[in-house]
Amino acid sequence: MEKKKQNVFKTSAIMGYSPKGYEESFLSRMLIDEESVGSSNLTINEFTLYPGKKTYMGSHPKEYNEIYYVLKGKAWLYLEDSSANDVKEYLMESGSIAFIQGGKGHSLNNDGSEDFVLLTIMPGKIKEGINMVYDSRLNDWGTSFRLINS
């Protein structure tokens, strides 16, 4: 029996996920995707980077542009520039938005004392190999989305 998709819910009702070995670094909550609400054109994730933690420099295939919108806290965004082998540093804080072109390396460093929370927004359905956290969640849970009380 297929479970009914919800269109409205509180983010606090969504189970957070951290891959093995990253439990002390960050928490990811899939908010909008095909499994959560039936969206095949948009994926939105809430990402929390804990104080004193950073992410590795990664990138997505060229067709997967990404947007970061900061909800809370401060962190440094390291972003490959369009020019060869140049990485620029940007302070991201509440209300900041960043466009990350597909294929460009990016990472975050929360050197502050509070959680850094942002939304990550990507076009379409995330496919295997696009995002390590998404792949790991599917492998561990068998799904991308879980409500806490389900």
Secondary structure, 3 states (H helix, E strand, C coil): CCCCCCCCCCHHHECCECCCCCCCCEEEEEEECHHHHCCCCEEEEEEEECCCCECCCECCCCCCCEEEEEEECEEEEEEECCCCCCEEEEEEECCCEEEECCCCCEEEECCCCCCEEEEEEEECCCCCCCCHHHHHHHHHHCCCCCECCC
